[in-house]
Amino acid sequence: MKFRTTLALALAAASTVALAGCRSSNAADGSGNPTVWIMVGGIDKVIYLPAKLTEQLGYFGEQGLDVRLQTEPAGAQAENVLISGDVQGVIGFYDHTVDLQTKGKCVESVVQLADVPGEVELVATRKAATIRSPRDFAGKKLGVTSPGSSTDFLTRYLATKNGVSTKDYTTVKAGAGQTFIAAIENGGIDAGMTTDPTAARLLSTGKAKILVDMRTEQGTRAALGGLYPSSSLYMDCAWVDAHKPTVQKLANAFVKTLRWIKAHEPAKIADTMPADYAGDHKELYVKAIGDTIGMFNADGVMPDEGPRNVLEVLSQFNPNVKDRKDSVDLSKTYTTEFARAVPQG
């Protein structure tokens, strides 16, 4: 089975070369189509589907934008490329904007794509009898995409909320896609957090079972106590202020895609994506989309309760945020200016 694994790895490798020219390709308002480089924290993940789908639908070009999508396998790596100035935006989890503010960086979500994480904590079937909830994490090997990623943040929260210290389990960098699948299959991890289509593949083969499902609002509230806004387009605050017309065009394109998602069935969405995203297992890819698309909102606007909930989650285990919680200015971690200005229809 091949869910974009080969191409995603190729893109990740190619991005190192491609990014060499990114600094001189920054979007500039004026004549011609502005060029904007956007790093996606795993372009084949369904939680970030709006990035490639917007390109496929032609909405970037419709706005007069030349958007270059790149990919890194984990959000923490994508964040680093933004901070270095090699790209202008990241499609990744909103919680990075909070964490980065505690490090003196101003980064803000300009389009909030999803109100819940879209993540699933899977347990290897061979371990399902002994790991029945996060209360059983002690002494186990738990997979995350990478240390400092959103999956790492959320895993720590689930553990501590259920009485397990982060020192009592082993964090394993399992990546996503084939590397995560291999870790489950060969015993490298006992359980781990991932997204579709990786989750759909493991569940279909019977190699794993769902422990915690945060692909829906109900499941997210049960696990985290409230909404946890995740997938977003986040950008450097200074760059946003200097390029507002370009950012508005990006918002127009992404919100139009969100509306399109709400108006179409998973099968149509799968048909619109590149064929190699599904590989030889189209039905499974359609199911993966169907299981996840409920996470996306229809307007790109940050939910009112979202930022505070994210701060509460992070402050309980992230030392950067815990020690500076009271100084975090959430109003500087997101803006609704652009999403609210998107034309109707």
C-alpha positions as CSV (number, residue, x, y, z in Angstrom):
1,M,0.0,0.0,0.0
2,K,1.3,3.4,-0.9
3,F,-0.2,6.6,0.5
4,R,2.1,9.2,-1.0
5,T,5.0,7.8,1.0
6,T,7.4,7.7,-1.9
7,L,6.5,11.1,-3.3
8,A,6.4,12.7,0.2
9,L,9.9,11.5,0.9
10,A,11.1,12.8,-2.4
11,L,9.5,16.2,-1.8
12,A,11.1,16.4,1.6
13,A,14.5,15.7,0.1
14,A,14.0,18.1,-2.7
15,S,12.9,20.9,-0.4
16,T,16.4,21.3,0.9
17,V,17.5,22.2,-2.6
18,A,14.5,24.2,-3.5
19,L,14.6,26.3,-0.3
20,A,18.0,27.6,-1.3
21,G,16.3,30.0,-3.6
22,C,13.3,30.8,-1.3
23,R,14.8,33.9,0.4
24,S,15.1,35.7,-2.9
25,S,11.6,34.7,-3.9
26,N,9.6,36.4,-1.1
27,A,6.2,37.6,-2.1
28,A,6.2,41.3,-3.0
29,D,3.0,43.3,-3.6
30,G,3.0,45.1,-7.0
31,S,3.0,44.0,-10.6
32,G,3.1,40.3,-11.4
33,N,2.0,37.4,-9.3
34,P,3.4,37.4,-5.8
35,T,5.4,34.2,-5.0
36,V,4.8,32.7,-1.6
37,W,6.6,29.7,-0.3
38,I,4.6,27.6,2.2
39,M,6.0,24.6,4.2
40,V,3.5,21.9,5.0
41,G,4.1,19.7,8.0
42,G,3.4,16.5,6.1
43,I,1.7,17.4,2.8
44,D,0.2,13.9,2.4
45,K,-1.6,14.1,5.8
46,V,-5.4,14.5,5.6
47,I,-5.2,17.1,8.4
48,Y,-3.3,19.3,6.0
49,L,-5.4,18.4,3.0
50,P,-6.6,22.0,2.3
51,A,-3.0,23.0,1.2
52,K,-2.8,20.7,-1.8
53,L,-6.5,20.8,-2.5
54,T,-6.4,24.6,-2.8
55,E,-3.6,24.2,-5.4
56,Q,-5.5,21.4,-7.2
57,L,-8.7,23.6,-7.4
58,G,-6.7,26.4,-8.9
59,Y,-7.7,28.9,-6.2
60,F,-4.1,30.2,-5.7
61,G,-3.9,31.1,-9.3
62,E,-7.4,32.5,-9.3
63,Q,-6.2,35.0,-6.6
64,G,-3.1,35.9,-8.7
65,L,-0.7,34.1,-6.5
66,D,2.2,31.9,-7.3
67,V,2.3,29.5,-4.2
68,R,5.1,27.0,-3.9
69,L,4.2,24.2,-1.5
70,Q,7.0,22.3,0.2
71,T,6.9,19.5,2.8
72,E,8.6,18.5,6.0
73,P,7.5,15.3,7.8
74,A,6.8,17.1,11.2
75,G,5.5,20.4,12.3
76,A,8.5,21.2,14.5
77,Q,10.7,21.0,11.4
78,A,8.4,23.2,9.3
79,E,8.4,25.8,12.1
80,N,12.1,26.0,12.0
81,V,12.1,26.7,8.3
82,L,9.7,29.6,8.9
83,I,11.8,31.0,11.7
84,S,14.9,30.9,9.5
85,G,13.1,33.0,6.9
86,D,13.3,30.4,4.1
87,V,9.5,30.3,3.7
88,Q,6.7,32.8,4.3
89,G,4.1,30.5,5.8
90,V,3.5,27.1,7.4
91,I,0.5,24.8,7.2
92,G,0.8,23.4,10.7
93,F,-0.7,23.3,14.2
94,Y,-1.7,26.6,15.8
95,D,-0.1,25.6,19.1
96,H,3.3,26.4,17.6
97,T,2.4,30.1,17.7
98,V,1.9,30.0,21.4
99,D,5.1,28.1,22.1
100,L,7.1,30.4,19.8
101,Q,5.9,33.5,21.6
102,T,7.5,32.2,24.8
103,K,10.7,32.1,22.8
104,G,10.4,35.7,21.7
105,K,9.0,35.0,18.3
106,C,5.8,36.6,16.9
107,V,4.0,34.2,14.7
108,E,0.3,34.2,14.1
109,S,-2.4,32.0,12.5
110,V,-3.9,34.0,9.7
111,V,-6.3,31.3,8.5
112,Q,-7.6,28.7,11.0
113,L,-8.4,25.6,9.0
114,A,-9.5,23.3,11.8
115,D,-11.0,23.4,15.3
116,V,-9.8,20.0,16.5
117,P,-6.5,18.1,16.2
118,G,-7.6,15.4,13.8
119,E,-5.1,13.1,15.6
120,V,-5.6,9.5,16.7
121,E,-3.8,7.7,19.5
122,L,-3.4,4.2,18.3
123,V,-2.3,1.2,20.3
124,A,-0.6,-1.8,18.7
125,T,-3.1,-4.7,18.7
126,R,-0.6,-6.9,20.5
127,K,-0.6,-4.4,23.4
128,A,-4.3,-3.6,23.4
129,A,-5.0,-5.8,26.4
130,T,-2.6,-3.9,28.6
131,I,-3.0,-0.4,27.2
132,R,-6.6,0.5,27.5
133,S,-6.3,4.2,28.1
134,P,-3.6,6.9,28.7
135,R,-3.6,5.7,32.3
136,D,-1.6,2.8,31.1
137,F,1.2,4.8,29.4
138,A,3.7,4.2,32.2
139,G,6.6,2.1,31.1
140,K,5.5,2.2,27.5
141,K,7.1,3.4,24.2
142,L,5.0,6.1,22.7
143,G,5.4,7.3,19.2
144,V,5.2,11.0,18.1
145,T,6.2,12.5,14.8
146,S,9.2,14.2,16.5
147,P,10.1,15.8,19.8
148,G,8.5,19.3,20.1
149,S,5.8,18.5,17.6
150,S,2.1,18.9,18.3
151,T,1.8,15.1,18.6
152,D,4.5,15.3,21.4
153,F,2.6,18.2,23.1
154,L,-0.7,16.2,23.0
155,T,0.8,13.0,24.1
156,R,2.3,14.7,27.1
157,Y,-1.0,16.2,28.0
158,L,-2.9,12.9,27.7
159,A,-0.4,11.3,30.0
160,T,-0.3,13.9,32.7
161,K,-4.1,14.4,32.6
162,N,-4.3,10.6,33.4
163,G,-1.8,10.6,36.2
164,V,1.3,9.5,34.2
165,S,4.4,11.6,34.4
166,T,6.2,12.3,31.2
167,K,9.3,10.8,32.8
168,D,7.4,7.5,33.2
169,Y,7.2,6.6,29.5
170,T,9.6,6.7,26.6
171,T,9.0,9.1,23.7
172,V,10.0,7.7,20.3
173,K,10.4,9.7,17.1
174,A,8.2,7.6,14.8
175,G,7.5,10.1,12.0
176,A,4.4,9.5,9.9
177,G,3.3,7.2,7.1
178,Q,5.5,4.2,6.6
179,T,8.0,4.9,9.4
180,F,5.1,5.1,11.9
181,I,3.5,1.9,10.5
182,A,6.9,0.1,10.7
183,A,7.3,1.2,14.3
184,I,3.9,-0.3,15.2
185,E,4.6,-3.5,13.3
186,N,8.1,-4.2,14.5
187,G,7.5,-3.3,18.2
188,G,9.4,0.0,18.0
189,I,6.4,1.6,19.8
190,D,3.6,0.2,21.8
191,A,1.2,3.1,21.0
192,G,1.5,6.4,19.2
193,M,-0.2,9.5,17.8
194,T,-0.8,9.9,14.1
195,T,-3.3,11.0,11.5
196,D,-5.0,9.7,8.4
197,P,-4.2,8.2,6.1
198,T,-1.7,6.4,8.3
199,A,-4.4,5.6,10.9
200,A,-6.7,4.2,8.2
201,R,-4.0,1.9,6.9
202,L,-3.1,0.5,10.3
203,L,-6.8,0.0,11.3
204,S,-7.6,-1.7,8.0
205,T,-4.9,-4.3,8.5
206,G,-5.8,-4.9,12.1
207,K,-2.3,-4.0,13.3
208,A,-3.7,-1.3,15.6
209,K,-6.7,-0.1,17.5
210,I,-8.0,3.4,18.4
211,L,-7.3,4.5,22.0
212,V,-8.1,8.2,21.7
213,D,-9.9,9.7,18.8
214,M,-9.6,13.5,18.3
215,R,-10.9,13.7,14.8
216,T,-14.3,15.0,16.0
217,E,-15.4,17.7,18.4
218,Q,-17.0,15.2,20.7
219,G,-13.8,13.1,20.9
220,T,-11.6,16.2,21.4
221,R,-13.7,17.6,24.2
222,A,-13.6,14.3,25.9
223,A,-9.8,14.0,25.6
224,L,-8.8,17.6,26.1
225,G,-11.7,19.3,27.8
226,G,-12.5,21.7,24.9
227,L,-11.7,22.6,21.3
228,Y,-8.1,22.5,20.3
229,P,-7.6,24.5,17.1
230,S,-5.0,22.8,15.0
231,S,-4.3,23.0,11.3
232,S,-3.7,26.6,10.3
233,L,-1.8,28.8,8.0
234,Y,0.6,30.6,10.3
235,M,3.1,33.3,9.3
236,D,5.6,35.8,10.8
237,C,3.7,38.8,12.2
238,A,6.1,41.3,10.7
239,W,5.8,39.7,7.3
240,V,2.0,39.7,7.6
241,D,1.9,43.4,8.4
242,A,4.2,44.2,5.4
243,H,2.2,42.1,2.9
244,K,-1.5,42.4,3.9
245,P,-2.8,42.3,0.3
246,T,-1.0,39.0,-0.3
247,V,-2.2,37.5,3.0
248,Q,-5.8,38.5,2.1
249,K,-5.4,36.7,-1.2
250,L,-4.2,33.6,0.6
251,A,-7.1,33.8,3.0
252,N,-9.5,34.1,0.1
253,A,-8.1,31.0,-1.5
254,F,-8.1,28.8,1.6
255,V,-11.5,29.8,2.8
256,K,-12.9,29.1,-0.6
257,T,-11.4,25.6,-0.3
258,L,-12.9,25.1,3.1
259,R,-16.3,26.0,1.7
260,W,-15.7,23.6,-1.2
261,I,-14.9,20.8,1.3
262,K,-18.2,21.3,3.1
263,A,-20.1,21.1,-0.1
264,H,-18.6,17.8,-1.5
265,E,-18.4,14.2,-0.5
266,P,-15.1,12.4,0.4
267,A,-15.1,10.6,-2.9
268,K,-15.1,13.8,-4.8
269,I,-12.4,15.3,-2.7
270,A,-10.3,12.2,-3.2
271,D,-10.8,12.4,-7.0
272,T,-9.6,16.1,-6.9
273,M,-6.4,15.2,-5.1
274,P,-3.4,13.9,-7.1
275,A,-3.9,10.2,-7.9
276,D,-0.8,9.1,-6.1
277,Y,-2.1,10.3,-2.8
278,A,-4.4,7.3,-2.8
279,G,-2.0,5.0,-4.6
280,D,-3.6,1.6,-5.2
281,H,-6.1,1.9,-2.4
282,K,-8.6,4.5,-3.4
283,E,-11.4,3.2,-1.2
284,L,-9.2,3.4,1.9
285,Y,-8.1,6.9,1.0
286,V,-11.7,8.0,0.6
287,K,-12.5,6.5,4.1
288,A,-9.5,8.3,5.6
289,I,-10.8,11.6,4.2
290,G,-14.4,10.8,5.4
291,D,-13.1,10.0,8.9
292,T,-11.2,13.3,9.2
293,I,-12.8,16.1,7.2
294,G,-15.2,16.9,10.1
295,M,-12.3,18.6,11.7
296,F,-12.3,21.5,9.2
297,N,-14.3,24.6,9.7
298,A,-16.0,26.5,6.9
299,D,-14.8,30.0,7.5
300,G,-11.2,30.1,8.5
301,V,-12.0,31.9,11.7
302,M,-10.4,31.0,15.1
303,P,-13.1,29.7,17.5
304,D,-13.5,31.9,20.5
305,E,-12.6,29.3,23.1
306,G,-9.7,27.8,21.1
307,P,-6.7,29.9,22.0
308,R,-7.3,29.7,25.8
309,N,-7.8,26.0,25.7
310,V,-4.5,25.5,23.8
311,L,-2.7,27.7,26.3
312,E,-4.2,25.6,29.2
313,V,-3.1,22.3,27.6
314,L,0.4,23.6,26.9
315,S,0.9,25.2,30.2
316,Q,0.5,21.9,32.0
317,F,3.6,20.2,30.6
318,N,5.5,22.5,28.2
319,P,8.2,24.1,30.4
320,N,8.5,27.1,27.9
321,V,4.8,27.9,28.3
322,K,4.3,26.8,31.9
323,D,6.9,29.2,33.2
324,R,5.5,32.1,31.1
325,K,1.8,31.3,30.9
326,D,0.7,34.6,32.5
327,S,2.8,36.6,30.0
328,V,1.4,35.0,26.8
329,D,-0.6,37.5,24.8
330,L,-3.0,35.2,22.9
331,S,-4.2,38.1,20.7
332,K,-0.8,38.1,19.0
333,T,-0.9,34.4,18.2
334,Y,-3.8,34.7,15.7
335,T,-5.8,37.1,13.7
336,T,-9.4,36.9,12.3
337,E,-8.8,40.0,10.1
338,F,-8.3,38.2,6.9
339,A,-10.7,35.3,7.2
340,R,-13.6,37.7,8.1
341,A,-12.8,39.8,5.1
342,V,-13.2,37.0,2.6
343,P,-16.0,37.7,0.2
344,Q,-19.1,35.6,0.4
345,G,-20.1,33.2,-2.3
